[in-house]
């Protein structure tokens, strides 16, 4: 068994868990660990990005990270507004 020190343990790596972990890191918590029950490379359903979700990405500061995905899969950047 591997033991690790963590300041915050987030259970669940879905959208809410990832947002919680990212917010914690941005607010100074140094060691954040996300625990997910299944590997991240499994099939996920997520065809829709609602406007509110995109605005959450803006508030979290990760909206620019979406642009490679947007270009790869053809989602138009102008549809964000």
Secondary structure as GFF3:
##gff-version 3
##sequence-region A 1 81
A	DSSP	beta_strand	8	11	.	.	.	ID=ss1
A	DSSP	alpha_helix	15	26	.	.	.	ID=ss2
A	DSSP	beta_strand	32	35	.	.	.	ID=ss3
A	DSSP	alpha_helix	51	60	.	.	.	ID=ss4
A	DSSP	three_ten_helix	63	66	.	.	.	ID=ss5
A	DSSP	alpha_helix	67	73	.	.	.	ID=ss6
A	DSSP	three_ten_helix	77	80	.	.	.	ID=ss7
###
